[in-house]
Amino acid sequence: MSQLPKDLLDILACPRCRGPLVVEPESLRCDACHLRYRVDNGIPVMLISEAETLDPDGNAAPHATD
Ligand SMILES: [Zn+2]
């Protein structure tokens, strides 16, 4: 499990809405956009095109589109 440094988290925001992100063990989640950004070897991949679309319950949608 990767732990992101606090100073890194301070500058991270959702690239779509600029809102705060929820830190998960291996990803960062934006509840406003229902997107999940993966963390790749400790590096957050803050790309909307790479994000996983979530349904309102927080589960991965069956067909994420880009
Ligand atoms: Zn967002």
N, CA, C, O and the ligand as a Tripos MOL2 file, in Angstrom:
@<TRIPOS>MOLECULE
protein
  265   263    67     0     0
PROTEIN
NO_CHARGES

@<TRIPOS>ATOM
      1 N           0.8460   -1.1920    0.0000 N.3       1 MET1
      2 CA          0.0000    0.0000    0.0000 C.3       1 MET1
      3 C           0.8830    1.2450    0.0000 C.2       1 MET1
      4 O           1.7850    1.3870    0.8250 O.2       1 MET1
      5 N           0.6110    2.1110   -0.9120 N.am      2 SER2
      6 CA          1.4050    3.3290   -1.0120 C.3       2 SER2
      7 C           0.7830    4.4420   -0.1900 C.2       2 SER2
      8 O          -0.4380    4.5840   -0.1290 O.2       2 SER2
      9 N           1.6260    5.2110    0.4280 N.am      3 GLN3
     10 CA          1.1570    6.3460    1.2150 C.3       3 GLN3
     11 C           1.6920    7.6110    0.5810 C.2       3 GLN3
     12 O           2.9020    7.7800    0.4310 O.2       3 GLN3
     13 N           0.7950    8.4890    0.2140 N.am      4 LEU4
     14 CA          1.2290    9.7060   -0.4500 C.3       4 LEU4
     15 C           1.6630   10.7370    0.5850 C.2       4 LEU4
     16 O           1.0400   10.8660    1.6390 O.2       4 LEU4
     17 N           2.7170   11.4600    0.2850 N.am      5 PRO5
     18 CA          3.1660   12.4890    1.2130 C.3       5 PRO5
     19 C           2.1160   13.5900    1.3690 C.2       5 PRO5
     20 O           1.3790   13.9150    0.4390 O.2       5 PRO5
     21 N           2.0770   14.1440    2.5680 N.am      6 LYS6
     22 CA          1.0810   15.1630    2.8660 C.3       6 LYS6
     23 C           1.2470   16.3900    1.9670 C.2       6 LYS6
     24 O           0.2560   16.9700    1.5230 O.2       6 LYS6
     25 N           2.4770   16.7840    1.7010 N.am      7 ASP7
     26 CA          2.6680   17.9860    0.8800 C.3       7 ASP7
     27 C           2.2190   17.7530   -0.5520 C.2       7 ASP7
     28 O           1.8100   18.6830   -1.2480 O.2       7 ASP7
     29 N           2.2980   16.5090   -0.9810 N.am      8 LEU8
     30 CA          1.7870   16.2020   -2.3150 C.3       8 LEU8
     31 C           0.2640   16.2680   -2.3290 C.2       8 LEU8
     32 O          -0.3400   16.8050   -3.2570 O.2       8 LEU8
     33 N          -0.3360   15.7220   -1.3020 N.am      9 LEU9
     34 CA         -1.7930   15.7440   -1.2200 C.3       9 LEU9
     35 C          -2.3240   17.1710   -1.1790 C.2       9 LEU9
     36 O          -3.4050   17.4510   -1.6980 O.2       9 LEU9
     37 N          -1.5700   18.0630   -0.5680 N.am     10 ASP10
     38 CA         -2.0190   19.4440   -0.4520 C.3      10 ASP10
     39 C          -2.1730   20.1160   -1.8120 C.2      10 ASP10
     40 O          -3.0100   21.0040   -1.9750 O.2      10 ASP10
     41 N          -1.3790   19.7040   -2.7780 N.am     11 ILE11
     42 CA         -1.4410   20.3600   -4.0830 C.3      11 ILE11
     43 C          -2.3100   19.5920   -5.0710 C.2      11 ILE11
     44 O          -2.5710   20.0620   -6.1780 O.2      11 ILE11
     45 N          -2.7490   18.4280   -4.6680 N.am     12 LEU12
     46 CA         -3.5650   17.6390   -5.5800 C.3      12 LEU12
     47 C          -5.0070   18.1150   -5.5550 C.2      12 LEU12
     48 O          -5.5880   18.3460   -4.4950 O.2      12 LEU12
     49 N          -5.5590   18.2540   -6.7300 N.am     13 ALA13
     50 CA         -6.9750   18.5670   -6.8550 C.3      13 ALA13
     51 C          -7.4810   17.8640   -8.0990 C.2      13 ALA13
     52 O          -6.7090   17.5220   -8.9950 O.2      13 ALA13
     53 N          -8.7550   17.6600   -8.1400 N.am     14 CYS14
     54 CA         -9.3480   17.0320   -9.3080 C.3      14 CYS14
     55 C          -9.0930   17.9040  -10.5370 C.2      14 CYS14
     56 O          -9.4120   19.0930  -10.5190 O.2      14 CYS14
     57 N          -8.5250   17.3370  -11.5990 N.am     15 PRO15
     58 CA         -8.2310   18.1430  -12.7860 C.3      15 PRO15
     59 C          -9.4900   18.6000  -13.5180 C.2      15 PRO15
     60 O          -9.4350   19.4990  -14.3560 O.2      15 PRO15
     61 N         -10.5940   17.9920  -13.2070 N.am     16 ARG16
     62 CA        -11.8410   18.3830  -13.8740 C.3      16 ARG16
     63 C         -12.5490   19.5140  -13.1320 C.2      16 ARG16
     64 O         -12.9460   20.5030  -13.7470 O.2      16 ARG16
     65 N         -12.7120   19.3750  -11.8050 N.am     17 CYS17
     66 CA        -13.4880   20.3640  -11.0590 C.3      17 CYS17
     67 C         -12.6310   21.1660  -10.0920 C.2      17 CYS17
     68 O         -13.1270   22.0830   -9.4370 O.2      17 CYS17
     69 N         -11.3540   20.8300   -9.9970 N.am     18 ARG18
     70 CA        -10.4230   21.4860   -9.0750 C.3      18 ARG18
     71 C         -10.8250   21.2870   -7.6220 C.2      18 ARG18
     72 O         -10.3680   22.0120   -6.7380 O.2      18 ARG18
     73 N         -11.6560   20.3320   -7.3870 N.am     19 GLY19
     74 CA        -12.1310   20.0730   -6.0280 C.3      19 GLY19
     75 C         -11.2160   19.1300   -5.2760 C.2      19 GLY19
     76 O         -10.2600   18.5980   -5.8410 O.2      19 GLY19
     77 N         -11.5030   18.9250   -4.0130 N.am     20 PRO20
     78 CA        -10.6840   18.0430   -3.1800 C.3      20 PRO20
     79 C         -10.8600   16.5900   -3.5660 C.2      20 PRO20
     80 O         -11.8950   16.1880   -4.0960 O.2      20 PRO20
     81 N          -9.8260   15.8120   -3.2900 N.am     21 LEU21
     82 CA         -9.8430   14.3940   -3.6070 C.3      21 LEU21
     83 C          -9.8740   13.5690   -2.3280 C.2      21 LEU21
     84 O          -9.3060   13.9560   -1.3070 O.2      21 LEU21
     85 N         -10.5390   12.4400   -2.4020 N.am     22 VAL22
     86 CA        -10.5560   11.4910   -1.3040 C.3      22 VAL22
     87 C          -9.4290   10.5000   -1.5330 C.2      22 VAL22
     88 O          -9.3330    9.8860   -2.5960 O.2      22 VAL22
     89 N          -8.5750   10.3480   -0.5260 N.am     23 VAL23
     90 CA         -7.4400    9.4480   -0.6590 C.3      23 VAL23
     91 C          -7.8720    8.0200   -0.3630 C.2      23 VAL23
     92 O          -8.4080    7.7340    0.7070 O.2      23 VAL23
     93 N          -7.6380    7.1420   -1.3010 N.am     24 GLU24
     94 CA         -7.8600    5.7180   -1.1060 C.3      24 GLU24
     95 C          -6.5020    5.0170   -1.1570 C.2      24 GLU24
     96 O          -5.5200    5.6090   -1.6050 O.2      24 GLU24
     97 N          -6.4370    3.7640   -0.7050 N.am     25 PRO25
     98 CA         -5.1340    3.0900   -0.6190 C.3      25 PRO25
     99 C          -4.3340    3.1260   -1.9170 C.2      25 PRO25
    100 O          -3.1220    3.3370   -1.8800 O.2      25 PRO25
    101 N          -4.9770    2.9280   -3.0490 N.am     26 GLU26
    102 CA         -4.2350    2.8880   -4.3070 C.3      26 GLU26
    103 C          -4.8380    3.8010   -5.3550 C.2      26 GLU26
    104 O          -4.6230    3.6100   -6.5510 O.2      26 GLU26
    105 N          -5.5870    4.7870   -4.9120 N.am     27 SER27
    106 CA         -6.2120    5.6850   -5.8750 C.3      27 SER27
    107 C          -6.6710    6.9480   -5.1680 C.2      27 SER27
    108 O          -6.6570    7.0320   -3.9400 O.2      27 SER27
    109 N          -7.0740    7.9200   -5.9570 N.am     28 LEU28
    110 CA         -7.6480    9.1580   -5.4500 C.3      28 LEU28
    111 C          -9.0160    9.3180   -6.0990 C.2      28 LEU28
    112 O          -9.1850    9.0770   -7.2950 O.2      28 LEU28
    113 N          -9.9670    9.7210   -5.3070 N.am     29 ARG29
    114 CA        -11.3390    9.7480   -5.8040 C.3      29 ARG29
    115 C         -11.9070   11.1510   -5.7020 C.2      29 ARG29
    116 O         -11.6930   11.8460   -4.7090 O.2      29 ARG29
    117 N         -12.6430   11.5720   -6.7460 N.am     30 CYS30
    118 CA        -13.3880   12.8100   -6.6870 C.3      30 CYS30
    119 C         -14.8610   12.4670   -6.5870 C.2      30 CYS30
    120 O         -15.4450   11.9080   -7.5160 O.2      30 CYS30
    121 N         -15.4540   12.8040   -5.4590 N.am     31 ASP31
    122 CA        -16.8700   12.4830   -5.2720 C.3      31 ASP31
    123 C         -17.7600   13.3960   -6.0970 C.2      31 ASP31
    124 O         -18.8790   13.0200   -6.4480 O.2      31 ASP31
    125 N         -17.2810   14.5780   -6.4060 N.am     32 ALA32
    126 CA        -18.0850   15.5060   -7.2010 C.3      32 ALA32
    127 C         -18.2330   15.0230   -8.6390 C.2      32 ALA32
    128 O         -19.3110   15.1200   -9.2250 O.2      32 ALA32
    129 N         -17.1610   14.5080   -9.1960 N.am     33 CYS33
    130 CA        -17.1620   14.0580  -10.5920 C.3      33 CYS33
    131 C         -17.4120   12.5610  -10.7250 C.2      33 CYS33
    132 O         -17.6330   12.0690  -11.8320 O.2      33 CYS33
    133 N         -17.3790   11.8360   -9.6180 N.am     34 HIS34
    134 CA        -17.4650   10.3790   -9.6530 C.3      34 HIS34
    135 C         -16.3720    9.7990  -10.5460 C.2      34 HIS34
    136 O         -16.6180    8.9480  -11.4010 O.2      34 HIS34
    137 N         -15.1700   10.2860  -10.3160 N.am     35 LEU35
    138 CA        -14.0130    9.7730  -11.0340 C.3      35 LEU35
    139 C         -12.9930    9.2640  -10.0310 C.2      35 LEU35
    140 O         -12.8710    9.7910   -8.9250 O.2      35 LEU35
    141 N         -12.2590    8.2310  -10.4350 N.am     36 ARG36
    142 CA        -11.1830    7.7060   -9.5960 C.3      36 ARG36
    143 C          -9.8990    7.7290  -10.4070 C.2      36 ARG36
    144 O          -9.8200    7.1870  -11.5090 O.2      36 ARG36
    145 N          -8.9020    8.3700   -9.8290 N.am     37 TYR37
    146 CA         -7.5840    8.4650  -10.4690 C.3      37 TYR37
    147 C          -6.6690    7.4530   -9.8140 C.2      37 TYR37
    148 O          -6.5550    7.3980   -8.5900 O.2      37 TYR37
    149 N          -6.0250    6.6590  -10.6360 N.am     38 ARG38
    150 CA         -5.1690    5.6310  -10.0580 C.3      38 ARG38
    151 C          -3.8290    6.2280   -9.6240 C.2      38 ARG38
    152 O          -3.3810    7.2600  -10.1240 O.2      38 ARG38
    153 N          -3.2180    5.5330   -8.6760 N.am     39 VAL39
    154 CA         -1.8700    5.8890   -8.2410 C.3      39 VAL39
    155 C          -0.9450    4.7990   -8.7410 C.2      39 VAL39
    156 O          -1.0660    3.6360   -8.3580 O.2      39 VAL39
    157 N          -0.0220    5.1880   -9.6000 N.am     40 ASP40
    158 CA          0.8510    4.2400  -10.2680 C.3      40 ASP40
    159 C           2.2400    4.3180   -9.6540 C.2      40 ASP40
    160 O           2.9730    5.2760   -9.8980 O.2      40 ASP40
    161 N           2.6040    3.3240   -8.8630 N.am     41 ASN41
    162 CA          3.8970    3.3130   -8.1760 C.3      41 ASN41
    163 C           4.1180    4.5810   -7.3580 C.2      41 ASN41
    164 O           5.2140    5.1390   -7.3310 O.2      41 ASN41
    165 N           3.0620    5.0180   -6.6980 N.am     42 GLY42
    166 CA          3.1570    6.1850   -5.8390 C.3      42 GLY42
    167 C           2.9630    7.5030   -6.5600 C.2      42 GLY42
    168 O           2.9890    8.5640   -5.9360 O.2      42 GLY42
    169 N           2.7680    7.4460   -7.8720 N.am     43 ILE43
    170 CA          2.5710    8.6620   -8.6490 C.3      43 ILE43
    171 C           1.1060    8.7620   -9.0590 C.2      43 ILE43
    172 O           0.6270    7.9280   -9.8270 O.2      43 ILE43
    173 N           0.3970    9.7510   -8.5700 N.am     44 PRO44
    174 CA         -0.9970    9.8990   -8.9760 C.3      44 PRO44
    175 C          -1.1060   10.2290  -10.4690 C.2      44 PRO44
    176 O          -0.4060   11.1080  -10.9730 O.2      44 PRO44
    177 N          -1.9740    9.5270  -11.1510 N.am     45 VAL45
    178 CA         -2.1970    9.7670  -12.5750 C.3      45 VAL45
    179 C          -3.4140   10.6780  -12.6980 C.2      45 VAL45
    180 O          -4.5550   10.2180  -12.7380 O.2      45 VAL45
    181 N          -3.1460   11.9790  -12.7570 N.am     46 MET46
    182 CA         -4.2200   12.9610  -12.7090 C.3      46 MET46
    183 C          -4.6710   13.3310  -14.1240 C.2      46 MET46
    184 O          -4.5800   14.4840  -14.5440 O.2      46 MET46
    185 N          -5.1490   12.3370  -14.8310 N.am     47 LEU47
    186 CA         -5.6300   12.5430  -16.1850 C.3      47 LEU47
    187 C          -7.0890   12.0890  -16.2540 C.2      47 LEU47
    188 O          -7.4210   10.9590  -15.8960 O.2      47 LEU47
    189 N          -7.9390   12.9840  -16.7160 N.am     48 ILE48
    190 CA         -9.3560   12.6380  -16.8040 C.3      48 ILE48
    191 C          -9.5400   11.4530  -17.7470 C.2      48 ILE48
    192 O         -10.3790   10.5840  -17.5090 O.2      48 ILE48
    193 N          -8.7480   11.4250  -18.8180 N.am     49 SER49
    194 CA         -8.8760   10.3430  -19.7960 C.3      49 SER49
    195 C          -8.4600    8.9960  -19.2170 C.2      49 SER49
    196 O          -8.8570    7.9430  -19.7160 O.2      49 SER49
    197 N          -7.6530    9.0420  -18.1560 N.am     50 GLU50
    198 CA         -7.1970    7.7960  -17.5240 C.3      50 GLU50
    199 C          -8.0400    7.4390  -16.3100 C.2      50 GLU50
    200 O          -7.8670    6.3690  -15.7250 O.2      50 GLU50
    201 N          -8.9420    8.3200  -15.9310 N.am     51 ALA51
    202 CA         -9.7060    8.1020  -14.7120 C.3      51 ALA51
    203 C         -10.8000    7.0660  -14.9370 C.2      51 ALA51
    204 O         -11.3120    6.8730  -16.0400 O.2      51 ALA51
    205 N         -11.1270    6.4130  -13.8330 N.am     52 GLU52
    206 CA        -12.2000    5.4280  -13.8570 C.3      52 GLU52
    207 C         -13.4930    6.1170  -13.4470 C.2      52 GLU52
    208 O         -13.5320    6.8410  -12.4520 O.2      52 GLU52
    209 N         -14.5370    5.8900  -14.2090 N.am     53 THR53
    210 CA        -15.8230    6.4920  -13.8860 C.3      53 THR53
    211 C         -16.5500    5.6460  -12.8510 C.2      53 THR53
    212 O         -16.6290    4.4240  -12.9700 O.2      53 THR53
    213 N         -17.0710    6.3090  -11.8470 N.am     54 LEU54
    214 CA        -17.7820    5.6120  -10.7810 C.3      54 LEU54
    215 C         -19.2610    5.9360  -10.8530 C.2      54 LEU54
    216 O         -19.6560    7.0090  -11.3090 O.2      54 LEU54
    217 N         -20.0680    5.0020  -10.4020 N.am     55 ASP55
    218 CA        -21.4750    5.3290  -10.2470 C.3      55 ASP55
    219 C         -21.6550    6.0080   -8.8780 C.2      55 ASP55
    220 O         -20.7180    6.0340   -8.0810 O.2      55 ASP55
    221 N         -22.8320    6.5500   -8.6010 N.am     56 PRO56
    222 CA        -23.0140    7.3000   -7.3460 C.3      56 PRO56
    223 C         -22.7290    6.4890   -6.0910 C.2      56 PRO56
    224 O         -22.4820    7.0730   -5.0360 O.2      56 PRO56
    225 N         -22.7560    5.1900   -6.1690 N.am     57 ASP57
    226 CA        -22.4520    4.3660   -5.0140 C.3      57 ASP57
    227 C         -20.9590    4.1230   -4.8360 C.2      57 ASP57
    228 O         -20.5330    3.5080   -3.8590 O.2      57 ASP57
    229 N         -20.1620    4.6160   -5.7980 N.am     58 GLY58
    230 CA        -18.7250    4.4810   -5.6760 C.3      58 GLY58
    231 C         -18.1660    3.2530   -6.3430 C.2      58 GLY58
    232 O         -16.9860    2.9420   -6.1830 O.2      58 GLY58
    233 N         -18.9900    2.5530   -7.0870 N.am     59 ASN59
    234 CA        -18.5050    1.3700   -7.8080 C.3      59 ASN59
    235 C         -18.0880    1.7530   -9.2170 C.2      59 ASN59
    236 O         -18.5750    2.7370   -9.7740 O.2      59 ASN59
    237 N         -17.2100    0.9910   -9.7720 N.am     60 ALA60
    238 CA        -16.7780    1.2450  -11.1310 C.3      60 ALA60
    239 C         -17.9340    1.0230  -12.1000 C.2      60 ALA60
    240 O         -18.6210    0.0030  -12.0400 O.2      60 ALA60
    241 N         -18.1370    1.9710  -12.9760 N.am     61 ALA61
    242 CA        -19.1930    1.8290  -13.9680 C.3      61 ALA61
    243 C         -18.7920    0.7680  -14.9790 C.2      61 ALA61
    244 O         -17.6050    0.5950  -15.2560 O.2      61 ALA61
    245 N         -19.7580    0.0620  -15.5280 N.am     62 PRO62
    246 CA        -19.4200   -1.0280  -16.4530 C.3      62 PRO62
    247 C         -18.7800   -0.5360  -17.7440 C.2      62 PRO62
    248 O         -17.9590   -1.2390  -18.3340 O.2      62 PRO62
    249 N         -19.1400    0.6490  -18.1830 N.am     63 HIS63
    250 CA        -18.6010    1.1420  -19.4460 C.3      63 HIS63
    251 C         -18.0920    2.5700  -19.2640 C.2      63 HIS63
    252 O         -18.8360    3.5310  -19.4640 O.2      63 HIS63
    253 N         -16.8520    2.7000  -18.8910 N.am     64 ALA64
    254 CA        -16.2540    4.0240  -18.7910 C.3      64 ALA64
    255 C         -15.9400    4.5280  -20.1910 C.2      64 ALA64
    256 O         -15.3820    3.8060  -21.0180 O.2      64 ALA64
    257 N         -16.2970    5.7420  -20.4350 N.am     65 THR65
    258 CA        -16.0470    6.3220  -21.7580 C.3      65 THR65
    259 C         -15.0380    7.4510  -21.6610 C.2      65 THR65
    260 O         -14.8340    8.0400  -20.6000 O.2      65 THR65
    261 N         -14.4380    7.7270  -22.7470 N.am     66 ASP66
    262 CA        -13.4680    8.8260  -22.7490 C.3      66 ASP66
    263 C         -13.7510    9.8030  -23.8560 C.2      66 ASP66
    264 O         -13.0330   10.7910  -24.0060 O.2      66 ASP66
    265 ZN        -13.8210   16.4910   -9.6990 Zn       67 ZN67
@<TRIPOS>BOND
     1     1     2 1
     2     2     3 1
     3     3     4 2
     4     3     5 am
     5     5     6 1
     6     6     7 1
     7     7     8 2
     8     7     9 am
     9     9    10 1
    10    10    11 1
    11    11    12 2
    12    11    13 am
    13    13    14 1
    14    14    15 1
    15    15    16 2
    16    15    17 am
    17    17    18 1
    18    18    19 1
    19    19    20 2
    20    19    21 am
    21    21    22 1
    22    22    23 1
    23    23    24 2
    24    23    25 am
    25    25    26 1
    26    26    27 1
    27    27    28 2
    28    27    29 am
    29    29    30 1
    30    30    31 1
    31    31    32 2
    32    31    33 am
    33    33    34 1
    34    34    35 1
    35    35    36 2
    36    35    37 am
    37    37    38 1
    38    38    39 1
    39    39    40 2
    40    39    41 am
    41    41    42 1
    42    42    43 1
    43    43    44 2
    44    43    45 am
    45    45    46 1
    46    46    47 1
    47    47    48 2
    48    47    49 am
    49    49    50 1
    50    50    51 1
    51    51    52 2
    52    51    53 am
    53    53    54 1
    54    54    55 1
    55    55    56 2
    56    55    57 am
    57    57    58 1
    58    58    59 1
    59    59    60 2
    60    59    61 am
    61    61    62 1
    62    62    63 1
    63    63    64 2
    64    63    65 am
    65    65    66 1
    66    66    67 1
    67    67    68 2
    68    67    69 am
    69    69    70 1
    70    70    71 1
    71    71    72 2
    72    71    73 am
    73    73    74 1
    74    74    75 1
    75    75    76 2
    76    75    77 am
    77    77    78 1
    78    78    79 1
    79    79    80 2
    80    79    81 am
    81    81    82 1
    82    82    83 1
    83    83    84 2
    84    83    85 am
    85    85    86 1
    86    86    87 1
    87    87    88 2
    88    87    89 am
    89    89    90 1
    90    90    91 1
    91    91    92 2
    92    91    93 am
    93    93    94 1
    94    94    95 1
    95    95    96 2
    96    95    97 am
    97    97    98 1
    98    98    99 1
    99    99   100 2
   100    99   101 am
   101   101   102 1
   102   102   103 1
   103   103   104 2
   104   103   105 am
   105   105   106 1
   106   106   107 1
   107   107   108 2
   108   107   109 am
   109   109   110 1
   110   110   111 1
   111   111   112 2
   112   111   113 am
   113   113   114 1
   114   114   115 1
   115   115   116 2
   116   115   117 am
   117   117   118 1
   118   118   119 1
   119   119   120 2
   120   119   121 am
   121   121   122 1
   122   122   123 1
   123   123   124 2
   124   123   125 am
   125   125   126 1
   126   126   127 1
   127   127   128 2
   128   127   129 am
   129   129   130 1
   130   130   131 1
   131   131   132 2
   132   131   133 am
   133   133   134 1
   134   134   135 1
   135   135   136 2
   136   135   137 am
   137   137   138 1
   138   138   139 1
   139   139   140 2
   140   139   141 am
   141   141   142 1
   142   142   143 1
   143   143   144 2
   144   143   145 am
   145   145   146 1
   146   146   147 1
   147   147   148 2
   148   147   149 am
   149   149   150 1
   150   150   151 1
   151   151   152 2
   152   151   153 am
   153   153   154 1
   154   154   155 1
   155   155   156 2
   156   155   157 am
   157   157   158 1
   158   158   159 1
   159   159   160 2
   160   159   161 am
   161   161   162 1
   162   162   163 1
   163   163   164 2
   164   163   165 am
   165   165   166 1
   166   166   167 1
   167   167   168 2
   168   167   169 am
   169   169   170 1
   170   170   171 1
   171   171   172 2
   172   171   173 am
   173   173   174 1
   174   174   175 1
   175   175   176 2
   176   175   177 am
   177   177   178 1
   178   178   179 1
   179   179   180 2
   180   179   181 am
   181   181   182 1
   182   182   183 1
   183   183   184 2
   184   183   185 am
   185   185   186 1
   186   186   187 1
   187   187   188 2
   188   187   189 am
   189   189   190 1
   190   190   191 1
   191   191   192 2
   192   191   193 am
   193   193   194 1
   194   194   195 1
   195   195   196 2
   196   195   197 am
   197   197   198 1
   198   198   199 1
   199   199   200 2
   200   199   201 am
   201   201   202 1
   202   202   203 1
   203   203   204 2
   204   203   205 am
   205   205   206 1
   206   206   207 1
   207   207   208 2
   208   207   209 am
   209   209   210 1
   210   210   211 1
   211   211   212 2
   212   211   213 am
   213   213   214 1
   214   214   215 1
   215   215   216 2
   216   215   217 am
   217   217   218 1
   218   218   219 1
   219   219   220 2
   220   219   221 am
   221   221   222 1
   222   222   223 1
   223   223   224 2
   224   223   225 am
   225   225   226 1
   226   226   227 1
   227   227   228 2
   228   227   229 am
   229   229   230 1
   230   230   231 1
   231   231   232 2
   232   231   233 am
   233   233   234 1
   234   234   235 1
   235   235   236 2
   236   235   237 am
   237   237   238 1
   238   238   239 1
   239   239   240 2
   240   239   241 am
   241   241   242 1
   242   242   243 1
   243   243   244 2
   244   243   245 am
   245   245   246 1
   246   246   247 1
   247   247   248 2
   248   247   249 am
   249   249   250 1
   250   250   251 1
   251   251   252 2
   252   251   253 am
   253   253   254 1
   254   254   255 1
   255   255   256 2
   256   255   257 am
   257   257   258 1
   258   258   259 1
   259   259   260 2
   260   259   261 am
   261   261   262 1
   262   262   263 1
   263   263   264 2
@<TRIPOS>SUBSTRUCTURE
     1 MET1         2 RESIDUE 1 A MET
     2 SER2         6 RESIDUE 1 A SER
     3 GLN3        10 RESIDUE 1 A GLN
     4 LEU4        14 RESIDUE 1 A LEU
     5 PRO5        18 RESIDUE 1 A PRO
     6 LYS6        22 RESIDUE 1 A LYS
     7 ASP7        26 RESIDUE 1 A ASP
     8 LEU8        30 RESIDUE 1 A LEU
     9 LEU9        34 RESIDUE 1 A LEU
    10 ASP10       38 RESIDUE 1 A ASP
    11 ILE11       42 RESIDUE 1 A ILE
    12 LEU12       46 RESIDUE 1 A LEU
    13 ALA13       50 RESIDUE 1 A ALA
    14 CYS14       54 RESIDUE 1 A CYS
    15 PRO15       58 RESIDUE 1 A PRO
    16 ARG16       62 RESIDUE 1 A ARG
    17 CYS17       66 RESIDUE 1 A CYS
    18 ARG18       70 RESIDUE 1 A ARG
    19 GLY19       74 RESIDUE 1 A GLY
    20 PRO20       78 RESIDUE 1 A PRO
    21 LEU21       82 RESIDUE 1 A LEU
    22 VAL22       86 RESIDUE 1 A VAL
    23 VAL23       90 RESIDUE 1 A VAL
    24 GLU24       94 RESIDUE 1 A GLU
    25 PRO25       98 RESIDUE 1 A PRO
    26 GLU26      102 RESIDUE 1 A GLU
    27 SER27      106 RESIDUE 1 A SER
    28 LEU28      110 RESIDUE 1 A LEU
    29 ARG29      114 RESIDUE 1 A ARG
    30 CYS30      118 RESIDUE 1 A CYS
    31 ASP31      122 RESIDUE 1 A ASP
    32 ALA32      126 RESIDUE 1 A ALA
    33 CYS33      130 RESIDUE 1 A CYS
    34 HIS34      134 RESIDUE 1 A HIS
    35 LEU35      138 RESIDUE 1 A LEU
    36 ARG36      142 RESIDUE 1 A ARG
    37 TYR37      146 RESIDUE 1 A TYR
    38 ARG38      150 RESIDUE 1 A ARG
    39 VAL39      154 RESIDUE 1 A VAL
    40 ASP40      158 RESIDUE 1 A ASP
    41 ASN41      162 RESIDUE 1 A ASN
    42 GLY42      166 RESIDUE 1 A GLY
    43 ILE43      170 RESIDUE 1 A ILE
    44 PRO44      174 RESIDUE 1 A PRO
    45 VAL45      178 RESIDUE 1 A VAL
    46 MET46      182 RESIDUE 1 A MET
    47 LEU47      186 RESIDUE 1 A LEU
    48 ILE48      190 RESIDUE 1 A ILE
    49 SER49      194 RESIDUE 1 A SER
    50 GLU50      198 RESIDUE 1 A GLU
    51 ALA51      202 RESIDUE 1 A ALA
    52 GLU52      206 RESIDUE 1 A GLU
    53 THR53      210 RESIDUE 1 A THR
    54 LEU54      214 RESIDUE 1 A LEU
    55 ASP55      218 RESIDUE 1 A ASP
    56 PRO56      222 RESIDUE 1 A PRO
    57 ASP57      226 RESIDUE 1 A ASP
    58 GLY58      230 RESIDUE 1 A GLY
    59 ASN59      234 RESIDUE 1 A ASN
    60 ALA60      238 RESIDUE 1 A ALA
    61 ALA61      242 RESIDUE 1 A ALA
    62 PRO62      246 RESIDUE 1 A PRO
    63 HIS63      250 RESIDUE 1 A HIS
    64 ALA64      254 RESIDUE 1 A ALA
    65 THR65      258 RESIDUE 1 A THR
    66 ASP66      262 RESIDUE 1 A ASP
    67 ZN67       265 GROUP 0 **** ****
